[in-house]
């Protein structure tokens, strides 16, 4: 029967590990999986036989394919010592430093990452070893010290164990190819991370330049609206102003805004950013609002008020784009 347990997330707390042990006791012998191994117990966990057996289980769990590992417990693996289907026998657990030293003879000190936890249940102690999830780019977890069993053959240093359903076994050719792919996958993942970060930086720069240009465009139009309110302002004055430094800067700002909108549309499909770009495009493509400025009727207070109101709306729209960019591109 399948484990009576939620395997969608990693189990960390004492109560969660108690639930894991009870699930093991309620399981069938066939329910050992690629994420879980159990052992009824050992007389001395510090013995070479016991520490090698536990190290072998840890190494096997560490050498799983990433995609397979992530289907249970968020990729974390567990070795339960002192319980099996139908029985909780308990396990005498030595000092944690002694246990770490005994097992690290075979696992090594840094990789893989594992942690022994002593769990009290039904008046006895059970050891639960948590093996952290494998990731793309992880190197092979190798046996760091040869082991000679009482009756078995020598298991040489450098042996690779892989967790298969129900057993931790020596790696096959297919297993080694999988581990090579996992190792190389780290480079692919790093390259993808770099690509995404460069893309985010590029998008941030496009938005920052657009917001700066938008605010400058609005500031210039506000000054122009004030100037055009004069009774001396005529339709010919706007033509002369276009050839000034201020007029050319305003045109350049509008060109930058239009170009950056186009570039950002090619860079992202994020709905919030697309909506913010649509809003910016709508407010800057509204030339009739500025007719009083262009045709010299800005001395009309109502018309001038409409222009000011729209310019404030434009600034708020660019501010909304900036805030959306900060939120969307923060990761």
C-alpha positions in Angstrom: 0.0 0.0 0.0 1.3 3.6 -0.6 2.7 5.7 2.2 -0.1 7.3 4.2 1.7 10.6 4.2 1.8 14.0 2.4 4.9 13.7 0.1 4.4 17.1 -1.6 6.8 18.9 0.8 9.9 18.3 2.8 9.5 17.0 6.3 11.6 19.0 8.8 9.9 19.3 12.3 9.9 16.7 15.0 6.1 16.0 14.5 6.6 15.7 10.7 9.4 13.1 11.2 7.1 11.2 13.7 4.5 11.1 10.9 7.1 9.7 8.6 8.1 6.9 11.0 4.4 6.0 11.5 3.9 6.0 7.8 6.9 3.5 7.5 5.4 1.3 10.1 2.0 1.3 8.3 3.7 0.7 4.9 4.3 -2.5 3.0 7.8 -3.9 2.3 7.4 -2.9 -1.3 6.9 0.8 -0.4 10.5 1.7 -0.1 11.0 4.3 -2.8 13.6 6.5 -4.4 13.1 9.0 -1.6 12.9 6.7 1.4 15.0 3.8 2.9 14.4 2.1 6.2 16.5 -0.2 8.4 15.3 -2.0 11.5 18.4 -1.1 13.4 22.0 -1.9 14.4 23.7 -3.0 17.6 26.4 -0.3 17.1 25.9 2.6 14.7 29.6 3.5 15.0 30.8 0.1 13.6 32.2 0.0 10.1 29.3 -2.2 9.0 26.6 0.1 10.2 28.3 3.4 9.2 29.0 2.0 5.7 25.4 0.8 5.3 24.1 4.2 6.3 26.6 6.1 4.2 25.7 3.9 1.2 22.1 4.9 1.7 23.0 8.6 1.9 25.2 8.5 -1.2 22.5 6.7 -3.1 19.9 9.4 -2.2 22.3 12.1 -3.1 22.9 10.6 -6.6 19.3 10.7 -7.7 18.2 12.5 -10.9 16.9 16.0 -10.0 13.6 15.6 -11.7 12.9 12.2 -10.1 13.9 13.4 -6.7 11.6 16.5 -6.9 8.5 14.3 -7.3 8.6 13.6 -3.5 9.4 15.7 -0.4 10.7 18.6 -2.6 13.7 16.4 -3.5 14.7 15.6 0.1 15.5 12.0 0.9 15.2 10.1 4.2 16.8 7.1 5.9 14.8 5.8 8.9 16.8 3.6 11.3 15.0 1.7 14.0 11.6 1.1 12.2 10.3 -0.9 9.3 6.8 -2.0 8.1 4.9 -3.4 11.1 7.5 -2.6 13.8 9.2 0.1 15.7 12.2 -1.4 17.4 14.1 1.8 18.2 17.8 2.5 17.8 20.5 3.4 20.3 22.0 6.6 18.9 25.5 7.7 19.9 26.7 11.2 20.3 26.0 13.1 17.1 29.6 14.1 16.6 30.7 10.5 16.9 28.1 9.4 14.4 29.0 12.2 11.9 32.7 11.2 12.1 31.9 7.5 11.6 29.7 8.1 8.6 31.9 10.8 7.0 34.7 8.3 6.7 32.5 7.1 3.7 30.5 10.1 2.6 33.1 12.8 3.0 32.7 16.0 5.1 31.0 18.5 2.7 29.1 16.7 -0.1 26.5 15.4 0.0 24.6 17.4 2.7 22.9 15.3 5.3 21.7 15.6 8.8 21.0 13.0 11.5 17.9 13.6 13.7 17.0 11.6 16.8 13.2 11.2 17.0 11.3 10.1 20.2 8.3 8.0 19.4 6.3 5.5 21.6 8.9 5.5 24.3 11.9 4.7 22.0 14.3 6.6 19.8 14.5 6.3 16.0 17.2 7.8 13.9 16.1 9.8 10.8 18.8 10.9 8.4 17.7 13.8 6.1 19.6 14.0 2.8 19.2 17.3 1.0 17.8 17.5 -2.5 20.1 17.1 -5.5 20.4 20.1 -7.8 21.7 20.7 -11.4 25.4 21.0 -11.3 25.9 18.7 -8.3 29.0 16.6 -8.6 28.9 12.8 -8.1 28.7 11.7 -4.5 31.5 9.1 -4.2 32.4 6.6 -1.6 35.4 8.2 0.2 36.9 5.1 1.8 37.1 1.5 0.8 35.0 -1.0 2.7 35.6 -4.6 3.3 32.6 -6.5 4.7 33.0 -9.5 7.0 32.0 -11.9 4.1 31.7 -9.7 1.1 34.0 -8.4 -1.5 35.9 -5.2 -1.3 34.0 -2.1 -2.1 36.6 0.3 -3.4 37.0 4.0 -2.8 35.2 6.0 -5.5 32.3 3.6 -5.9 29.1 5.4 -7.0 25.8 4.3 -5.4 22.5 5.4 -6.8 19.1 5.1 -5.2 16.7 2.9 -7.2 13.2 2.0 -6.1 13.6 -0.1 -3.0 17.5 -0.3 -3.1 20.7 1.7 -3.1 22.8 0.0 -5.8 26.1 0.5 -7.6 25.7 2.8 -10.5 25.1 1.4 -14.0 26.3 3.0 -17.2 22.9 4.7 -17.5 23.2 6.0 -14.0 26.6 7.5 -14.7 25.4 9.1 -17.9 22.5 10.6 -15.9 24.9 12.0 -13.3 27.1 13.5 -16.0 24.0 15.2 -17.5 23.1 16.5 -14.0 26.6 17.9 -13.5 26.6 19.6 -16.9 23.1 20.8 -16.2 24.5 23.1 -13.6 26.4 25.0 -16.4 23.2 25.2 -18.4 21.3 26.4 -15.3 24.0 29.0 -14.5 24.0 30.2 -18.1 20.2 30.5 -18.0 20.4 32.4 -14.7 23.0 34.8 -16.2 20.8 35.3 -19.3 17.7 36.1 -17.2 19.6 38.5 -15.0 21.0 40.3 -18.1 17.5 40.5 -19.5 16.2 41.9 -16.3 18.9 44.5 -16.2 18.3 45.5 -19.8 14.6 45.8 -19.2 15.2 47.9 -16.0 17.4 50.2 -18.1 14.8 50.6 -20.8 12.2 51.5 -18.3 14.4 53.9 -16.4 15.4 55.7 -19.6 11.7 55.8 -20.7 10.5 57.2 -17.3 13.3 59.9 -17.3 12.4 60.8 -20.9 8.7 60.9 -20.1 9.1 63.2 -17.1 11.4 65.5 -19.2 8.8 65.6 -22.0 6.1 66.5 -19.5 8.2 69.2 -17.8 8.9 70.8 -21.2 5.3 70.7 -22.2 4.3 72.3 -18.9 6.7 75.2 -19.5 5.5 75.5 -23.1 1.9 75.6 -22.0 2.7 78.5 -19.7 4.6 80.3 -22.4 1.8 79.8 -25.0 -0.8 81.3 -22.6 0.6 84.7 -23.5 -1.5 86.9 -25.7 1.6 87.5 -27.8 1.9 83.7 -28.6 0.9 83.0 -32.1 0.7 79.9 -34.4 4.1 80.8 -35.9 5.8 80.7 -32.5 5.5 76.9 -32.1 7.3 76.4 -35.5 10.2 78.6 -34.2 10.3 76.8 -30.9 10.6 73.4 -32.6 14.0 74.4 -33.9 15.3 75.4 -30.4 17.4 73.1 -28.2 14.4 72.6 -26.0 12.2 71.6 -29.0 14.8 69.2 -30.3 15.2 67.6 -26.8 11.5 67.2 -26.5 11.3 65.4 -29.9 14.2 63.2 -28.9 12.5 62.3 -25.7 9.4 61.2 -27.6 11.5 59.2 -30.0 13.2 57.4 -27.1 9.8 56.6 -25.4 8.4 55.2 -28.7 11.6 53.1 -29.3 11.7 51.7 -25.8 8.1 50.7 -25.8 8.8 48.7 -29.0 12.0 47.2 -27.5 10.2 46.2 -24.2 7.4 44.6 -26.2 10.0 42.3 -27.8 11.6 41.6 -24.4 8.6 40.6 -22.3 5.2 39.1 -22.3 4.5 39.8 -18.6 0.8 41.0 -18.5 1.4 43.7 -15.9 4.3 45.2 -17.9 2.4 45.0 -21.1 -0.6 46.8 -19.6 1.7 49.5 -18.2 3.3 49.9 -21.7 -0.2 50.2 -23.2 -1.1 52.9 -20.8 2.0 54.9 -21.5 1.5 54.6 -25.2 -2.1 55.8 -24.9 -1.3 58.9 -22.9 1.6 60.1 -25.2 -0.4 59.5 -28.3 -3.1 62.1 -27.6 -2.1 65.1 -29.7 -5.5 66.8 -29.7 -5.1 67.5 -26.0 -2.3 69.9 -26.9 -4.1 71.7 -29.6 -4.3 74.9 -27.5 -0.5 74.9 -27.3 0.0 74.2 -31.0 -2.6 76.7 -32.3 -2.0 79.5 -29.9 -5.3 79.3 -27.9 -3.7 78.3 -24.6 -4.7 81.6 -23.2 -8.1 80.0 -22.8 -8.1 79.0 -19.1 -10.4 76.0 -19.6 -8.2 74.7 -22.4 -5.1 75.3 -20.4 -6.6 73.5 -17.4 -7.3 70.4 -19.6 -3.7 70.4 -20.8 -2.3 70.6 -17.2 -4.7 67.8 -16.1 -3.5 65.6 -18.9 0.1 66.2 -18.2 -0.3 65.2 -14.5 -2.0 62.1 -15.8 0.9 61.4 -18.0 3.3 61.7 -15.1 1.3 59.3 -13.0 1.2 56.8 -15.9 5.0 56.9 -16.1 5.3 56.5 -12.3 3.0 53.5 -12.5 5.2 52.0 -15.2 8.3 52.5 -13.0 6.6 50.9 -10.0 5.4 47.9 -12.1 8.9 47.4 -13.5 10.4 47.4 -9.9 7.9 44.8 -8.8 8.1 42.6 -11.9 11.8 42.7 -12.3 12.8 42.5 -8.6 13.5 38.7 -8.7 
